[in-house]
Amino acid sequence: MLTGRREEMLRAVVRECDALGASAVHQATLDVRDRARVERVVDDLPAPFLNVSILVNNAGLALGLEPAHAANVDEWETMIDTNVKGLAWVTRAILPGMVARDRGHVINLGSVAGEYAYPGGNVYGATKAFVRNFSMQLRADLLGKRVRVTDVEPGMVEGTEFSVVRFQGDVDKAKNVYRGFQPLTPDDIAETVFWVSSQPPHVNVNSIELMPVMQSFAGFAIKREG
Ligand code: 8X3
C-alpha cells in the first residue's frame, strides 16, 4: 500500500511494483498533516489491505539551514506538522489493528540529525529527536505485544528530493551538499528497512544509525575571545 501527496508519483511507483510482479498494490493520496484524511484513508482500506503488517513512516522533510534566530517560522511549522504530528497521526491510526492482531512492525525514518546537533539543524533535528523518542515510548507501551518498533536514522543520502526541498528547489545548492564524497543512496536505506523487517520475529532492532563513511563528527565548537 502506497501513500503520498503526489498522485502521478504514486502511479509511477505502482507501475514499478507491477513490473516487479507485485500481486496487488493499493494507492491513496495522502498528506500526513491532514489528520482527518489520515483517519479516512485507514478507515477506507479495501479488504485485502486491512491487516497492515509493516508501517514505514517515511514522510518528512527539512526546510532551511538558517540559525534558529533567523529561521522561517512557517518552515518550522511545516516540519513540525509533518515530521512530528503527521507521523503520530499515521501511527495512531494503524497501531490498534497491529495490537489486536498481536503482530506488526512500525518503522520510523528518523535521522542522525536527531542524535547530533549541527548548525542550522535546529527544528529539523528536534523533530527527528521526537521520532527517536516516540519510537522508544512506543516500545514501552507495546511491551507484551508482538509489535516491533524501529527508528532508522540515516545520515547524508543523495538521490531523494531531501536537499532540493531543504533549499527550496535550488538544485545547484542541493548538489553541492554531496560534492566530493560518496553519500548514502536511497537503496542503502531501503535495504536497511528491509533488513530490520526481516529479522526473526523475536528480534527488535530499536534503532539503527547509518552514515556515509566520509561523514563524521566535528567535535564541540568553541568560540574563543580574542
Ligand atoms: C538527513 C541527514 O545529515 O543530511 O536527515 O542532516 S543530514
Residues whose N, C-alpha, C, O or C-beta is under 5 A from the ligand:
A	BS01	8X3	G110 S111 V112 A113 P154 G155 M156
